[in-house]
């Protein structure tokens, strides 16, 4: 892998949860407690936000994210698993 290749930005767990809430059509409705938010996220996507972050970073590290790939695309893929 070349040193000058552009990697996807690292996303915080809050950013991943925010995109996940948008996909769940709950972007304006925050449950409040982090434990509850994490549970809703895991129920919907099948994994916790930390796993999504790890997978996203591994994809970026190995240059496997398409040019216009976004975290929402990974989350949508998880919905259909």
Helices and strands as residue ranges (DSSP letters): H 13-23, H 34-45, H 49-61, H 71-79
